[in-house]
């Protein structure tokens, strides 16, 4: 009976180790995806601010042209 428990315990330990390793890999990929998404959001926000600044500049130029014209 003891001889049957050892291989079963060994098998369970191997399954547990593989599960932990795969969960760690999956978690690392998830963190990487979140980091990439955050980076894209920051880039989008920067571009939107640039567009807003450009819009204000154009409105200012238009106002000056109307005032002088």
Secondary structure as UniProt FT lines:
FT   HELIX           2..68
//
